[in-house]
């Protein structure tokens, strides 16, 4: 299996196709809602037909990736299954972090080998370098034979993989969103707080970036609990109280800080770094008792 069709050649689909093209796979078709978008992807990759017909795209390949929004995957799966195309011995993978391979059941019934293969990585544009896949993880879930084939593809990309149960995909996806999306939200919150002191937003980001990089370095070298620093882990009630006072002008940030500090306190309890008295005092402060 070396011929690939991408249905949904957006940021992920195009990046994946480009990386696969550099690893000996032939990109046969790139299907998008609009022809200009498919043509843009074809120019980036340097191969493949740019089309808007999903069935035509799938017909050209033995490996079909559905790189679509979650709500589109069951619809496209159903429409592909209703076509006259033979699905025997074709591998169909969707790249949703939330949906299980059950979304591909119509194609499985037609003889396709099906699984979900979600990269634990973000893709901000179509022109992602192939090396972006090196060392990243893919969550896999689906049929045994499909999983074996998917693992081989991921290995060729230089990636790693792990198996996840269908029932756990929502929790898994929440974890990915927390680590990626909400990290950005928290950084934006921190930049906004610095901006309110008179700094420009761009300055605030540059000031905080080395701190964020240092924290991620520590987490990589040690672990999350060992890398936690700050007033909560020290049991510094007065500092936390002053933070809360300063944040009262922004109720959303105030509440966010309390919730995060409460979680940090739970981590401190597990690490047994604070006395029961300090834990009780901080807990009362955060719960405003």
N, C-alpha and C positions, 0 to 999 in steps of 0.2 A: 504494500500500500504506500504509494508515493504521490498520487495525484490528489490535490486538495482543492476544495471549493469553500469559499467563505460567504456565508449568508449574513449580511450585516457588516459590511466593510467600513466600519467607523474607526474610532481610535484604537480600540483593542483588536478588532478584526484585521485592520490593515497592518498594525504592528506585529501581530502574530504571523500573518501571511509573509511579511517581509523577512522576519526571522526564520521561518520555515524554508523560504526560498534560498537562504544562505546555508541551509543544512541538507541540501540534496533533494528537497521536496519540490514538486512542480505545481505552481499555482495555476489551476486551469480556469477558474472563474471567480469573479468578485461581484456579488449582487448587492445593490443598494436600492433605496426607494427612488432615488433620482439618478439619472445617467451621469450628470456632471460629477456627483460624489463618487460613483464607481470608477469613473475615468481618472479622477484625482488619485484614487488608491492604486489604480493600475500603473500610473506614471511613477508613483513612489516605489512600487515593488519591481516594476520593469517586466512584468509578465502577467498573463491571465486575461480573460475576456471581461470587459466591463459591461454588465448587463443589469436589468431590473427584474428579470424573471427568475424566481427562486428554483423552480423545477428545472429549468435549463441549466442553471448553475450546478445543481446537484447531479444532473445527468452526466456531467463532464468528469466527475471525480469519484474516488472510492473512499475518501475521507471528507466528511462534511462538517464544518464548524458553524454552529449557530451563535453568532456574537451579537445578540439582540437584547433589547430591553426585556425585563422579566415578563411583562404582560403580553409580549409578542411571541414568545417561544411556544406556548401551547397552540396558538393560532396557526403559526407557520408549520409546526409539526403536523397538525391535522390536515392542513392544505397540501403539504407534501405527500402525506400518506394517501390522500385521495387521488393523486395523480396516477398515471399508468406506468410510472417508472418502477423498475424492479429494485427492491431494497436489499435483496439477499447479498450478504457479504460486504455491505457498505458499513463503514463506521461513522456514526453520527454523534457528535459531542456538542453539548451546549455549555456556555461559559458563565452561567448564572451562579452567583454565590448563594442565592437563597433557594432557588428551585431544585428539586431532586430530579433524577432521571425519569421519574414518573411523567414528567412533562413531555417526554419523547415516546410514551407508550404506544401511540398510534403507529409510529414508525417501527417500533420493536415488533408489533404484531405483524408487520409486513416483512419481517425478516432482518431488519437492520440491527447491528450491534450498537447499543446505546449506553451512554454514561454522561455524567456532568464532570467538567474539568474547569475549575475556577482558579485563575492565578491570583495569589495573594500579593497583589501589586496594583498600583494606580497607573493609568495611562492618560496623559493630559493632551496628547496630540497624536496625529497619525504617523508622524515621522520619528517614531521611537527607534533608537539604535537596537539592533539584534541582541547586543550584550545585555540589554535591560532584563532579559529573561534568565541570564546566568545567575544561579544561586537562589532564585526565588522558588517559593513553594506553590504547588497546585493542590487543591483539595480534589479528591476523586471519589465518585460514588456511582454505582451502576452495576452492569453485568460483569461477570468475572472475565470473560474473553475481551470485552470492550476495555476493561480496566488495564489489562495486560498490554493492549495495543496503545492505550493512552499513555501509560507509563513509558513506553518506548519512545513516543513522540516527545514527551517532556524531557527525557534523558538526552535526546538528540539536541534539544534546545539549551541544554546545560542546566536545566531546572531540577527540582526535587519534588517529590509527591508524597502524599499521605492519604489514607482512606478515611472517609467520614460516613457515618450512618445517615440515611435520609432524614430520620426524625430529628437529627441534631443540626440540620443545615441553618435553621433560623438563628440558633444560638451562635453557631460558627460565624454567620454573616454579621450578627450584632457585634461580635468580637472584632472582626475586621473593620467595621464602621467606627467602632470606638477608637481603635488604634490609629486609624488613618483620618477619617473625617473629623472626629471630635478633637483630635490633636490640633488640627487646623483651626477649629472653633476656639479652643483654649488659647492658642497663640494669638488669634485675632483679638480675643478678650484682653490678653495681657498688653498687646500693642495699644489698644484703645485706652487702657488705664494710663499708660505712659504718655499717650497723646494728650490726655486730659491735664497733664502736668505742664504742658506747653511745648512738648517735643513734636516734631512732624512725625506722621505715621511711618514714613520711610526710615527715619532715624530710630524710632522705637524698635522697628524690626531688626535693624542692624545691631542695635544694642543687645537685644535678647537672643539673637541667633547663636552666638558662641555659648551662651548658657544652655540653650536647648541641645546643641551638638554635644556639649560636655555631659549632659544628663544621659543622652542616648548612648554615648561611649561607655559611661558607667554601667548602664543597664546591660549593654552587650558584654562587658567584661565580668560583671558580677551577676546580679539579677534585679528584679524590680524592688523587692523588699529591702535588699542591702543598699540599694541606690537611693532610697528615699531620704531626703534631708529636709531641713526647715523647722519652723517653730512647733508644728504638731508633734513630730517625732522626738523633739527635745522636751516636750511638755511645757512649752513657753506660753502660758495662758495670757499673759499681758500683751504679748505681740499679736496673738490671734485676736484678742479683744480690740486692739487698735486697728487691725485690718478690717474687722467687721464694722467698726465705727466709720472708717473712711469709705466703706462701700455702701453705706446706707442710702446715699444719694442715687444709687443705681440698684433698685430692688432685684433685678434679674441677676446681676453680677453678685450681689449680696447672697442670694439664695444658692447660686452655683458654688460660691466659695464655701458656704456652710456644708453643702452636700459632699464636696470633694474633701474638705477637712475631716468630715465624719468618716469617710472611707479611709483617709490616711490614718485616722485614729484606730480604726479596726486593724490596719496593717501593723501599727505600733503595738497593739495588744497581742497580736500573733507572734511578733518578734520579741515580746516580753522586755521591751526597752523602757517602759514607763511603770511607775508605781501605781497601784490601784487608786490611790488618792489623786494623783495627777490625771489619770484617765477619767475618773469620776468628775473632777473639776472641769476638764475640757468638754466632756460630754454635756454637762449642764450648760456650759456657755454656748455650745453650738445648738443646743435644743432650746436655748433662751429660757431656762427654768430658774 
